[in-house]
């Protein structure tokens, strides 16, 4: 169940905070985000419980799929629509198949050096058991060639996590920091759920492998929860290499869809890399 509350502190309305018994995450997976040179960049997009590797829910065709890059001199924007590369797939679960998406972004679309903020804006998903719709604005950042770009810039999403570290350049054990934003405004004292992508993806058979990377000592280690501070900032030490998902739930400004409650969530995926021996 998701619950939310709001309060007033020094005349400022705090953002809505939600609890989830287990977190729904849009996983937007690519093998590597720090690329030495331009190449094709594959993505797999699944709506699931990231740490447990399921249950997995159907993901309808997204409303938007694109990247934002720092504009070249003389350009006002460098946002590129990637919807043409989306391919529907059937993702295997324990007892059925559900819709998911893949996209192979060709080298020609991401050939220049710098940062690419890749964004998925999904169609709201009806969570019948909780009596609400869920819409998760999901970001993954890819860098080509080590040239910095727009990794620290925000994109004006209704619900968004602003990175304070490069999401593609983090050693295992590094502190990742971010700011939760609602329509561009920091959200203080709201909860951020953190999940490790704990099951390898079997991309040939469109499923999660059954064997997990780690076995937690307690259920609380699955979907961990941290609070933003008075400035909307949070920090988290990533103790293991791989993918870490950060989710701020029910922080977007829109609260209704099709006559039912709507939870607009912000998702940011961050990759941690082991220090070479």
N, C-alpha and C positions, 0 to 999 in steps of 0.2 A: 504493500500500500504506500502511496505517496501522500504526505501531509504537507501543508505549508502554513506559514504564519507571517504576519508583518507587524512591525512595531515602529514607533517614532522615537528617535533619539536626537535631541537638540534640533528639533524641527525638521529632520531629514527622514523621509520614509525609507525604512530598510527594505532590501529586496526580499522576495519570497524565498523561503528555505524549504526544501523538501527532504523527506526520508524515503528510502526505498528498501523494502525487505531484501531484494536482490536487484542489482542494477541492470537495466536494459542498455546496451551500448551498441551504437553503429560502429562496427569494426571496419576501418578503411585501411587495408593492409597493402603495403608494397615491400619487397624484400630489403631495399636499401634506400635511405634518404640522402646520404652524402655521396654523390656521384663524382668520380674524377673527371669524367667527360660525358658529353651528351650521349644518350642512348634511349632506346625504348623504355618506357616506365609502365609496368603493369600494376593495376590496382584490383583488389577484390573487396567487395563491400557486402557485409553480412550484418543482420540485426540480431544480436544474440546476447548472452550473458558471458562476457569476455573471459573471466577467470575460470568459470566452470565449463566453458565450451558448449553451452546450451542451458536451457532450451533455446531454440532458434526460432525467430518469428519471420513471417513473410515481409519482404521489403519491396514496396511498390516502386514503380519507376520514379526516380527523383524528379523534383520540379526543376532543379538546376544542378549542373556539374561543370565546374570551370576552374581555371587558375587565375590568380592575380600576380603580376610581376611588376617590379619597379619600372616605370615608364622610361623609355629611351629619350634622349634630348629632343624636345619638340613635341613629344607625345603627352596627351592629357591623361591617358589611361592605357593600361596594358592588360586588360581582362580578356581571356580567351575562352570561348564556349567549347566544352568538351563532350557535350551530349551525344554527338555523332559516334563517339567511340564506346558508348555503353552497350553491353551485351547481356541479355537476360540469361541466367543459369538457374538450374534447380540444385539447391544445396541439400545434401543428405543429412537427415537427423536420425535419431534412433529408430523411428517408426514411420517416417514419411519424408517428403521432399517439400521445401519451401522456396519461394523465389528469392534470389539474390542477384548481384550484378558484378560483372567484370568489365574492365576497360584497359586496353593496351594503348597508352599514349605514345604515338610514334616520335622518334628522334627529331623529326622535322618540326614538331610543335614545341619542343623544349631543348632547342639546340644551343641557345645562347647561355653564357655564364651567368650565375647569380641564383637568387632565391625564387622559388615558385610556391605560392600558397595555394594548395589544391583544396577546393571546397565542395562539399556535397550538401545540398539543401533538399531534404527529403519531403515527400508528401506526408502529411500527418498520418500517424498510425493509430488505429482505434484499439486501445487496450481495454477490452470489454470487461475483464475482471476487476479493473480499477475504475471503470466508468469515465474514462478520459481519453483524449487524443495526445499523442506524443510526437513532437517534431524536434529532431536533434540536428543542429547546425554543426557540421563536422569538418575539421581541418586537419590536414597533414602538410608539412612543409618539406620540400625537396630542394637541395642545393646542387648546382652543377659547377664543378671546378674550384670551389672554395671562395669564390668572389661573393662578398656579402651583398645583400639586397634589402628586401622589404620584410624580413622575418619579424621585426619588432613593430610593424605597422598594423593597425586594425583595419578591418574591411567594412565596418558599418553593419555587421550582421545583427539581427534582433537579439540574439544570445551569442556571446563570443568570449573566448579566452584569449587575452593578449599575452603573448610570450615575453618574458623578461630574460630568458636564455634562448640561444639558438636551439630549436627542438631537434635538429639533426646532428648536433655536435655535443654529445654528453657522454663522458666516461661513466662506467658503472660506479655507483657511489656518489655521483655528483648531485648537487642540489638543483632541482628544477623549480623555477619561480614563474608565477603568472598572475594576471589580474582578471577577475570575472567581471564582464560588462553586460549590462542590460540596455540595449539600444544606445551603446556608447558610454553609458554612465557606470562607474564602478559600483559593485554590489557588496556592501560590508556585511560581515557576520552571516554569510550564507555557506551552505555545505558544498564541498567538492568531493565527489566520490572518485576513488583511485582504484583501478583494476589493472592487473598484469595480464597480458595475453598469454594464457598458461597452457594452451593446447596448440601444437603445431598445425598449420593448415596443410591439408592434402589437396593441392590445387589441381591435380590430375583428376581426382574423383570428387571434387567439390564437397569436402567435408572436413571436420576437425578430427585429428587423430585422437584415439581414445586415451593414450598415455599422456599424462600431464608432465610439464617440466618440474613442478614442485608439488608436494602434498602439504597443505597448511596444517598447523597444529590446532587450529580453532576456526570456526566459521567466520569470525570477525575479520580474519585475514584475507577473505575473498574480496569483498567490496569494502575497502577501508574509507573512512570519512575524516576529512579535515575541514576546518573552518577558515574562511577568509578573515583578515583583520579589518580594522576600521577603514582602511583604504581599498578594500576589495582584493587585497593581495593574499596569495598562499604560497607555500613552499613545501617541497617533498624530496627526500633523498631516495633515489632509485637504487635499490640494493642488488639488482640482478640485470644482466644484459637482456635486451629484447625490447618489446613494445609495452609502454605504459599509457593507459588511457585516463584522461582527466575529464570529469563530467560535472558541470554545474547544472542542476536540475531546476526547472520552473523559474528561470530568471528572465525570460523574454517578456516583452510588454503585452503581447497578445495572450489572452486568457480564455478565449472561447473559439470553438470551431464546430460548425454544423450543429449549433445549439447545445454543445457539450463542453466541459472544461478542456482546456488545452494547456499542456506543459511544453513550453519552448525551452530546450536545453542546449547548452554549449558543450561541445566535445572537442578536445585537442589530443592528438596522439603524438607521443614523444618516444624517440628511439634512444636506448642506452647501449653503449658499446664497451666491451671489455678492453682494458689497457693491455697493450701488447707485452708479452713476456720477453 
